[in-house]
């Protein structure tokens, strides 16, 4: 298995990515990494993986067409090589907009797909169970037909990666009643019902989305991105509140010793870095967008996710699933 890695553009620089690659390769001898970036920053990878010297960084504000003109950037070279040399996956922690544009325009959409979607696993109240949310920001506006395809892709991803037998699928809305939601949600709800979508359970409010009953949560990209960042922000706020509560005095610090194991489990569950990032579904290839502030732990998980998607043959299953639902 060959995975192309863009080592430039992350908030923390290339050092954590290099560390992640080294740790990942120790555990996965079946994977070959091709690292794109400044050669002098990747010296620790010499002899461990192939290094492609690429000096330019895609700026965070780069638009779709600007990215394609940055042909010498590590990001564009990694994506281009993935297509031309048939690499199994490509990963970047750089500019989200730039990476999604480069991947979509270079690798192209799968046959029949109207728009690619970013998908991310979320923790739930049920220990060990994750649900997936899409779209979480690949685009700001979507149609009901696109949400229908998102639902299908989300179900197929849940089956392939999480081994969910019958994914329960919901539309993110401001009420559970069929008539609730924005015009887009109402139209999508009607479409899902008309096509008798398997596993469609109706609407789900954001406050109950993580209760463990949801396997796939479908929404437009703007709403999904707000949901994602709100959830991450709330998890971080709660973690800080808990820490502050146990630091108040000697007795609270002693009390922490009795509940330390439980607190650690909560922290691990809410740690968004454990997901490794988001996956772009609907394109010809496995594309993983790692968190912009990825440390070695987070980026290693991005590599792990890419490997899992390749092994699960997600793209082929999406093609088959879409054909079956036409």
N, C-alpha and C positions, 0 to 999 in steps of 0.2 A: 504494500500500500504506500502510495506517495502523496505527501501533503505539502503544499506550498505555503510558506509562512512569510508575511510581510512583517519585518521587525522594526519598522520605523512608524512614527506618527502617534504612538501611545503617549499618555500624559507622563508616564514614569520613565520613558526612554527604553532602549533596547535591552538593558541589563536584566530586568525581570523576565523578559521573553527568552533570553538566552538560558537563564537558569531553569525556566519552565521546560524548554526543549530538552535540556540535559536530563532533568528528572524524569520526563516522559519517556525518553528513549531507553532509560534503564529498565523500565517496566514493560515496554512494548517493542520487542525486537522485530516484530513483523511490519514496522512502519519506518519509512525513509523520509526524512525531512529535507526540503530544499528551502534554505533561508535566503531571503532577499533583503539587503540592507547595506550599511556601510561596513566594508570588510574589516576595518580595524576594530569595530565594535563587536565583531562576531568571532574574534580570534579563539575563544574557548570552544567554539564549535568545530574547529578544524580537525579533520579526521573522524568527526562524529556524523557530519552530514554535509551535503553539498552547499556551497556558499556562492551566491550570485551578488556581485558588487553592484548596488543600485543606490545612488547618492541623493536623489531628490525625494522630498516628502510632499504628499498631497495636503494642502492647507485645509483646515477644518471647514472653511466657508466655501470650498470649491463646489461649483455647480456641475451638473451632468456633462455638459460639453467641454467645460474647462478641464475636467479630469482626463478626458480622452486625449487632450493635447499634452498632458504630462506623461509622455510615453516612457521617459527615463526614470519615473518614480518607482520606488520599490513596490508600491501597491499595484500599479498598472502592469508592471513586469510580472508580478506574481499571478495576477489574473490571466494575463495573456498566455503565460507559460502553461497555466492549468488547462486552457483550451487547446493550445497547439501541441502540447506534449502528453495530453491525456492524464494529467494528475488527478488523483481521486478526490481531493478537497483543497480549498484555499481558505486561509484564516488571516484576519487583520484586526488590530486594535486601533487603527487610524480613523480618519474622518468617516463617520457613518454614511453621510450623504454621498461622499465620493466613492466609498467602497461599494455601496449598493448600486450606484449608477454604473460603475466600471463592470461589476459582475453581471448586471442585467444586460447592458449594451454589448458586452463582449461574449458572454456565455450564451446569451439569448434565452427566451422563455421556453419552457416545455410546450410541446404541441397542445393547443387548446386552452392554455392558460392565458387569461386576460391580463392579470397583474400579479407580480410576485408579492409574497407576504413575509414579514418578519415574525418569527414565532419564538416564544420563550417559555421554559418550564417555570411554574410557580409552586411554592410550598403550600400545603393545605393544613387544616386542623387535624387531618388524619395522618398519623406518623408514617413516614415512608411513602406517602402518596403525593404525586405531583400532577398538576393539571397544566394544560398548555393554553396560551392566549395568543391570538393572532387576529388582525395585524397589530403590531406594536410600534409602527412608525415608518414602514417602507414608503407610505404615501399618506397624504392628509385627507384625501377624498376618495370615496369608493362607491360603487354601485351595488344594488342588491344582488346582482348576478355574481359580482366579485366576492361578496360575502358568502354566497353559496359555495363558490369554489374554495374559499378559505376554510369553510367548515369541512369540506371533503378532505382537503389536504391535512387539516388538523387531526381529523379522525384517523387518517392513514398513518400520520406521524405517531400518534398515541399508540396505535396498534403495533407499529414496527419497533418503536424505541422503548415503550413502557409495557408492551405486551398486554394492553387493555383489550379485552375480548369484544365488548360492545360499548364504545365510548359514548358517554352521555354528553350531549352537545347543547349549549345554551347561547342565546344572544345577550350581550351585555346591554341592559336597559335601565330606565329609571323606575320601573315597576314590573311586577310579574304578570300582570294581565296582558292578554293578547293585543289589546288596542293601545298599550302604553309604548312610549319610546318616540324617538325622532321620526320624521317621515321615512328616512332610510331604514331604520329598524323595523318600522311597521311594514314597509314594502318587503323587506327581507323575510320577516316572520311569515307573511302571506305566501311568499315564494317557497319557503321551506315546507310549509304545510301542503301546498299544491303538489309539490314533487314527492311528498311522503318521505322526506329525508329520514333515513334510518338513524335512530338514536337522538333525534331532535326532541328536546324536552320543554322548549319554550324560552321565556325570558328569565334573566337572573339579575338581581340588583347587585351593585358593587359591594355592598356591605355583607352580602352572603356568598360572594363568589368563591371565597376560600374555605367554605364549610366542609369540603370533602365530597360533595355530591357531583361536582363538575369535573369532567375529563377534558372538554374542549370548550373554551369561551371565545366567541366570535364577535368582532367589532371592527369598525373602520380604524384606519391607522392613527388618526388624531386622537380619538377616544382611547385607543389601546395604549398609546404612548403616555397619555396623562395617567391612566390607570397604573401603568408600570412604574412611573416615577413617583406617584403618590404612595404606592405600596412600599417601594424602597425607602422613601423618606419616612414613612410611618414606622417601618421596622427599625430604622436607625434611631429615631426619636424614642421608641419604646426601650431599645437597648440602653440608651443613655440614661433614661429615667430609672431603669432597674439598677444600673450601676450607682447612680446618685443615691438611691434609697438605701443601699447597703453600705455606703460610705459615711452615713450620718454620724455614727458614734461607735464606741467599742462593742456595744451589744448587737448592733446591726451587723457589724463585721463578723462577730462570732456566729450570728444567725446564718450568715452567708455560707459558712462552712457546712451547714446541714443541708443546704439546698443547692450547693455548687453544681452537682451533677445535673440536676434538672435545669438550672440556668444555662449550663453549657449546651444542653440538648436544644433549648429554645434558640440560643444564638446560632447554632449550626443550622437549624431549620430555616431561620430567617435570613441567613447570610446569602445574599444574591450572588456573591462571588463563586459559590459552589456550583452554579448553573453554567459558568464559563462564558456566557454571553447569549446571543440570539442567532437563530438560523434563518437563512433566506430560502424559503420554499418556493418552488415554481420555476426555477432556472435549471439549465443543463449542467448540473454539477452540485457538489456539496459546498456550501458557502457559509462560513461561521464568522459572525461579527463579535469579536471579543470586546469586553468592556474597555472603554477608553483609559480607565485608570487601573488596568489589570496589573496585579502583582504576580509573582511566580505561581502562587496557588491558583489564582483565577485563570491565568493563561494555560496552565497545565490542564485545567478542566475544559477549556475550549478545545484543546487538542484531543482530549478524551471524547468529547461530544462529536467532533468531526469523525473520529475513528468509528464510533458507535453508529453514526449515520451511514457511513460507507458499508459497514458490516451488515446493517439492517436493510441495505439496498432500498433506501427510502424513495429515491427518484423513480425507480422502475415501478414501485408500488403505487406511486402517485399517478404515473401514466396509466397503469392498469385500472386504478380506481376511477379516474376521470372518464375513461372509455366506458366503464361499466355503468356510470351515472349519466351518460349522454341521453 
